[in-house]
Amino acid sequence: MKPISYFPWPGRTGCALLAGGWLLLGAGSLHAQTQPTYETEPVTLASGVQTNLGSTHIIAFTQTLQAAVGTPVVRVHFTNYNLGRRSYVRITSLKDQRSQQLDARRMAQWNDTSALLNGNRVTVELHVAPGEQGIYIHADQIIKNCLNCGDLAQGRGLPETLCGPDTRVASTDNRVGRISGCTAWLISNGGVLTAGHCAPLGGVFEVFVPASDSDGSPNASDPDDQFPIVTPANVAQNNGTGDDYAVFLLNPDNLGRRAHDRLGFFRVTRTVPANGTTMRVTGFGIDDTPVGTGGGRNAQNRTLQTSTGPYVSETTSGANDIFHSYAVDTEPANSGSPIIWNVNGFAIGIHTHGGCNGDGSGSNAGTSFNHATLRAAMDDLPGVNTFYLDNVIYPGSPAETGNLFFPDHNLTAVYNHTPSGGKISIVEGNYPAATVGNTGVFGTGNKSVLLVAPVGTVTIGN
């Protein structure tokens, strides 16, 4: 059996990541969040070895798996399988009939675990392709509920991070996704960011998230709107305010679509906004204002919401200890959200800590992209010696150095920055011949570079 690493579900009412201990920082206080643990329920599923000598696919095996009554969402973990080249497993929720199909390649991309499926009962079918032999599946457990929420599940003693009344409203910005107990988002080189205290990462990145039940119980996205997280994370640090981040990747969805191509991405900047600049935070925080039918969370709980407020400051205590402060409403499970410069849409950092008070005083905080190790991890995500080309002018019109935060704007400039054997990462867009630097002779002598387009369609020279 392979080792299992997953944090598959943001939980039932109150089972989102909840506030942890207080971290004393000078005169104020900021709080982070702690990981929940998840309950698993053993199951026995063994299809036996199947053969199909016919000319069409056959359903060679079917079994219904059931978790405890009241379990809102499940995932099925497969321990061993042989799916040949064209056979597959179909897992269907008996609550809403939504299903997922996994062949051998997709099973590996999903870490041998199904998507999130609503309800406590699923049907597992083994479809055997014509001419294939020795096909089988084994499953050992269902992954389900949050275990360690305790009294905080009802909100008792939970520190607020609203900066006065709750001003969050629904959002449709699906560049931001829900992960287990936290929020994550897509950036312009194909990477994904969240808070470091949300690691170890596993499970899925959900978009087009539906409303929760009236008591706050979250509902899973359609399986086709889930992207499996590549594990382990490329980089993750959880050293408190100013040094809290994770950088990771996603596998394609069930239909083979890449998240950045389908949903878009955020550009990132190291430029610091002026005090009072309007900022935005978008994410999947908990919500109990107003209270739901159970007296706690409501139908907006762990759904995509956004709020704006003023920028306060950037605080630097070292090259790897830098955070932004802003008076924008967030709540637990907003951890990992983008800190967005509202006027231009660029992200300046990763939301990680709460510090606002109900009377409007205080501010929330997140790791700045001026953090040296974080920006290096983001820069090098596609590999060392990666340089960047983008046709958009960045805030502050910084000098072009070819990195992710100060990209070049024409092909000649980025080619000159890139050493032989390096990689040029080109952001989605058109790079016309009429723009100075986009035409020339490249690849002369012994220099060779690889051009990649990780986030959409790129056209050069038209």
N, C-alpha and C positions, 0 to 999 in steps of 0.2 A: 504493500500500500504506500502511495506517495504521501509525504508530509502535507498537511492541509494548512493553508494560510488564508484566512478570509475574515472579513468584517462585513457580512453580507446585507445587513438591513438596518435602516435607521430606527426601527423599533415601533412598538405600539405606543399608546398614550404614555408620554413621559419617558420613553426608552431612547430618546435621542441623547447625544452626548450632553452631559449636564455639567454645571460649573464645578470646578475643583476648588482646591484651596486658594487662599488669597496670597498674592505675591506682593510684598511691600516694596514699593519703588519710590523712595523719597517721601514727599508729603502725601502722595496719592496712593491709590490701590488699583491694581488690575488683576482680573482673574482669567485663568485659562480653563480648559476643559479636560476631562479624563475619558479614556476609552471605555465603552461598555464591553461586557463579555456576552456571548451568545449561547443559547441553549441548543443542543442538537438532540435529535431523537433517533435511535437506531432503527434501521429497517433491514429487511432481507429481500434482495431482488437478485435472482440469478436466472438468466434466460435459457441456460443450456446452450450448447453449440448448435448453430442453425446453418442450413444449406438451402440454396434455391437453385434448382435445376431448370426452372422455367424461363420464360422470355420477358416477364414483367416483374416489378417489385412486388414482394409479398409482405404482409404483416405477420411475422413469424412468432411474435411473443407480445403479450399485453399484460400489464399488471397495474392495479390502482394502489397508490401509496397514500396513507392517511396519517397526518400529525394530530396531536391532541385537539379536541373541539375548542374553537375560539382562537386558534393560531391564525393570524391575519395573512401572513405571506410565508412562502417556503421556497427553498432551493434544494435540489436533489444533488447529492455528491456521488459520483461514480468512482469505484475503486479500481476497476479493471475492465478492459473491453478490447475487442477486435472488430472494427467496423470496415475492414477491407478498404476498397477504393471508392465505392459508391453506395454502400449501405449507410443507414443513419438511424438515430433515435429521435422520436418525437415525444415531447413532454407537454401535456395539456392541462391547464387549470380547469377543474370541474366547476369552479365558481363563475368564471366569465368566458370560458372556452378559448382563451388566448393560449397560444402554443409557441414552442420553440423547436427547431429542427437542428440537430447536431450531427455532422459527419465527423470523421476522424480528425480532420484539420481543425474544424471549429471546436471540437471537444478540447483539443489541446489549448486553443486560444482562450477558452473559457475555464481553464484550470480544472478540467474534469468536473465541472459543476454547472448546473443549469442556470438560466436567468432567474430573476425574482418572479414568482408566480403568485397571484392572489388566491386566498383561501387556504384551507388546510388539506385539500385532497387534489391529487394530480394523477393522471393516467400516463404511464410510460409504455410506448410502443417501439418495438424493434422492427425496422423495415429493412429487409434483406434484398440486395440488388440481384438481378438475374446473373447466374453463373458464379456467384460468390459462395465460398465455403468457409467453415470455421468461424462464423460470425457469432459474437456473444457480447453481453453486457452484464456487469455486476454493479450494484449500488449498495451502500452501507448505511447512509444516514440522510436525514432531513435536517436542514439548518433553519432555525426559526427565531425564538424570542430573545429579547434583552433580559439578562438575569440580574444585573447589579444596580438597578435604578432606585430601589428602596423608597423611602418616604419622599425623596426628591421627585419621584414620578408624579406626585400631585402638586409640585411646585413649592413645597414647604422649605423655607430657607434658601431658595434659589435666588442668587443675586441678579438684579436686573441690569441690562445694559442698554436700556432705552434712555434717550437723552430728553426726558420729559414724556409727554403723551406719545403713544405709538403712532408714527406717521408712515409706516410701511404700507405699500400698496402692491397689488399683484403685478408681476412682470412676465414678459414673454421672451426674454433674452436667453435663448437656449445655448449660448456660448458658456453659460454657467450651468453646472450639473450638480445633482445630488449624489453624494457618496455616503457611506455608512457613518452616520452621526455628524457629518460635516458637509462642506461645500467645496467644489473644485471648479476650475475654469481653464479654457483653452487659450494658448498663446501662439504667436505668429511663426514659430519654428517647428510646430507639430507637438510641442510639449504640453503638459498639464500641470497646474500648480494647486497646492492646498497648504494648510498649516502643517508643520512638522509634528505637532501633538496629535494629529489625526492618523499618523502612521503607527504600526505597520499597516500598509494599505493592502487591500484585496477587494473582492466583490466587483461592483459595477458602478459606472457613471451613468446616471439616469437623466434623461431630458423629457420634455413634454409631460412633466409630472402632474397627475390628476389631483383634484381636491382630496383632502383627507376626509374621513368620516366625521360626523358632527361631534364626536367625543375626542377628536384629534388623532385617531388611529390612521397612520399613513397608508396609502394604497400605492402599489407598484406601477411603474410605467409599463406600457406595452413592451413585450420582449424585444420587438424591433426597435425600440427607443432606449435600449440599454447597450452600453459598450463595456466589455470586460477590461478590467485594469491589469496592466502588465506588472507582474510582481517578480522580485521586490522593487521598490521605488529606486530610481537612479540615485537620488540623494535625499536624505531627510535629517533635519536637526530639530531638537526640542529642548532648547536651553533658555526658555523664558522670553519675555518681551524683547524684541529686537534681534533674536536669533532663533526663529521658529519658522520653518518652511519645509516643504517637500516638493520635489520635481519628479514627474513620472510620465508614463506613456499609456496609451490605450490601444487595444486591438480593435479591429473593425466590428461593426454590429452584425446582426444575423444575416443581413442582405449583402454583406461585404463592403459596406460604405464606411469611409473614414470619417471620424467625428468632425475634423476641421474642414473637410471638403463640404460636408453636409450642413454644418451649423455656423461656420465662421470662426472668428478668433479675435482676441484682443492684442493690440500692439502695446508695448511696454516702454516706459521711460524712466530715466534717473533724474530728470528735471523736477525740482521741488516747487509746488505751487505757492503762491503768496498766501499769507495768513488771511483767512476769510473767504478764500476761493471755494466755490460750491463743489463738494465731492459727493460721490454716490457709492453705496455698497449694496450689492445684489446677491442674494443667497437664500438658503433653505433653513432659516432659523425656526426655533419653536415659536408658538403663538398661543397665548391664552388671554388676549385682549380683543374682544370680549371673551369670557369663559365659554367653553363648549358645553354640550349637554351633560357631560359627566362632572361639571364643576371645575374643569381644568382646561386642557387644550381644546382648540376649535378646528373647524374645517380648513383653516389656513395654515395649520401646524405643519411644518416641514415641506411647505410648498414654496414656489419661487416668488420672492417679494423683494422690493427695492425701496430705498429711502435716500434722501439727500440731506446735507448739512454742511457747515463750514469747516474748512481745513484749519488746524490749530498750529502744528509745528512739526519739525523733524528733530529728533533727539539722537545724538551720536555719543556713544560711550566707548567706541573702538571700531576698527575696520569691520568687525563681524558682530556688532551690537548697535544696530541703527533701527529706529522705528518712527513711523508717522503717527500723529495724533489727530483726531477729527471728531466732531460732534455729530455723528450720523448714527441713527438707530440701528442696532444689531441685537441679536439674542443668541444664547447658546445654540450651537449647530450652524451659526453663520461662520464659524471658524473656517478659514480657507478661502473666503470670498474675495473677489477683486476689489481693491480700493481704486475707484474710477474717478478721473478728472472729468467732471461732468461736461464741460464746454467742448472738449475735443475727443472724449471717449478713450483716451489712453489710460492704462492702469499704472499706478505708481508703487504698488506693493500688495501684500497679502494680509488680509485681516486675520488677527489671531487672538486678541484679548479685549475684554470689556472693561470699562471704567466709568461710563456715564452713570448718572444718578437720576432718580425719578423726578427730582426738582429741576432738571436741566443742567446741573453743574457737571463737571468732569468731562472726560472724553474717552473714546475707544481708541484702540491702537493696533498697528500691524507692521510687519517687517518691511523695511524699505528696500527697494532695488539698488540702493547705494551700498548695501551689505556685500562685501567683497566676495565671499565664498558663494553666496547665492547667485550673484550675477555671473560668476565663472561657471557655475553648474548649469545655468540656463544657456549661456553662450556655447558651452561644449556639449550640450545634449546630443546633437547629431554626430558628434565626434570632435576630437581636437583639430585645430587648424580649420575650423569652419568660419567663413566670413559671409556677411549678409548683404543682400541687395533688396531695396524697397523703394518704390516710387512715391512714397508719401513723406512730406517734410515733418520732422518730429518737433515737439514743443521746445522752444528756446533755440531752434535752428542750430543744434550742436554740430561741431566739426565732425566730418565723416571719417570714422576710423574703421568701419567695416564690421563692428561687432553688433550684437542684437539690439543694443540700446542706441547706438550711433551708426546706423547702417549706411553703406554707400548708396548713391542714387543713380549711378550709371554703370554699365558693364565694364568699361575700361578701368574705372576706379576700383571696383571690387576685385577684378582680375589682378590688378597690380598689388593689392593688399594680400592676396592669397598665395601662399607658397606652393611650389610644385608638390603634387600629391594631396593637396588640400581640397576642401569642398566649398562650393558657393551655394548657399541656401537662398532661394529667390522667393520673395513673398508674392502672393497672388496679385496679378495685375498685368497691364500692358506697358511694355518698355519700347517705345517707338524709335525708329531710325532717326527721326527728326530731333530727338533729344541728344545733345552733345555727349559723346562718350559711349553711345550704344552701338556704334559701328566701328570696325577696325579689324585687325588681323590678330587672332588669338591662337595660342597653342604652338607658337614658334619655338625653335630650339628644343631643349629637353624638358620644358615645363608642361605639365599636364594637370588639369583640375577636373573635378566632378561637379556638374551642375545638378541640383535637386530642387524640386518644387513641392514642399511638404504640405502646403495649405492652399490648394486650389489651382486653377489654370493660370499659366504664365505664357505670355506672348512676347517675343523679342523680335524687333526689326520691322514690324509692319507700320 
